[in-house]
Amino acid sequence: MERRLTRRQTLKLAAAGSVPLLTGLRLPPAARAAGPVPGIVKDLPADLLIPRGTNAEMVWTAMSGQGYLTPYDRFFVRNHTRTPIVNPATWRLELFGTGLRGQPRRGAGVKLSLKDLERLERVTATVAVECAGNGRSYFATQQGTPAPGTAWTLGGIGVAEWKGVLLRDVLELAGVRGDAVDVMPEGLDDPVPAADGSSLGNVRRPFPIKKALDDVLIALEMNGKTLPFDHGFPARIVVPGWVGVANIKWVGSIRVANGHLSSPWNTTQYRMVGPTYPADAPPLTTRPLKSAFELTPGAPFKVGQPVVLTGRAWSGEARPRSVRVSTDGGRTWQGAKTYGANGDGAWLRWELPWTPTTAGTVALAAQATDRLGHQQPDVVPFNRDGYLFDGIVRLPVRVAA
């Protein structure tokens, strides 16, 4: 049986007012869910996105001149199954568990509609979302140690302006207890099949109550518009600084517990397993320091023709401080000019003038340093699933005479 809000909770929602986000929203026909990649709703133009299994990777040249945010049409898509089409009129966010007053069971928890969420104080955060496997392909191409999974280059990342409500306000409304330990959002996409044919259930992953009460958002908008279908409509979790799997899309429920929670996505998956990692390595949390050129492999240049190389650097732990660039495969380096915004958990843009002097294939490289003094390494210790590749990437380009 549905647990109703108390009179105090109802009055709190009403006092905040309501600014509906969904005016004029039209649900696409079900047939639209079968696009260039089965299960992805939006179009995937070849100059913007690269299909990769059930996913789509951003083409880095598509970010050149795009400003700070990643536009919706080129924002990468990471689906464990397929994009669900959720009806906003019937959608409810259920909060339940032993970490709430009254300890409601699933199915009897506090249930909030979109209108309920819209009445809460609205907040905005510019934050990157990045797949933990972003850069996985370089374990094979640069280090000779291939790892299974989607062969992302560096386009499994995007920075957006997310607008919604703070998770802590929703938890307070639901009656979070002082002894709550973990929070676990769960998505409404299809259950994920395991290798043995069994089901792993819906995508869900816990994080500590301390993080939940800090800066986590329930996002309802992306870049000033209603959250798109492929990016979590009608509501998604945004966990600043953390790996992408923590940012649950199409969130339908949140379990709050007075003990530690687990799921396949923080036990058998999304942990470092490899010869240099301890057997009890903790689940992945913050994203590492990386950098990328706004170029694709094999990009053409001409001897004697001046250009400006551009790129971006990012980290989930500390803001990037500087970037240096090599145009000769790492033999010599020059400091790049950084400019513009450098938000926590987002990225920093950089540029460097370059005039090619020799024809042939040239390897460009960029190395970022963050404000804690961390630098991107030359070699990344191998892990079984190819997570968190943060090494210096050598990008081959062609220079014509």
Helices and strands as residue ranges (DSSP letters): H 7-16, G 30-33, E 49-52, E 55-58, G 60-63, G 72-74, E 93-96, E 110-112, H 114-118, E 123-130, H 137-141, E 157-166, H 167-174, E 182-187, E 207-208, H 209-212, E 217-222, E 225-226, G 229-231, E 236-238, G 244-246, E 251-257, E 290-293, E 300-302, E 307-314, E 320-326, E 334-335, E 337-342, E 347-354, E 360-370, E 394-400
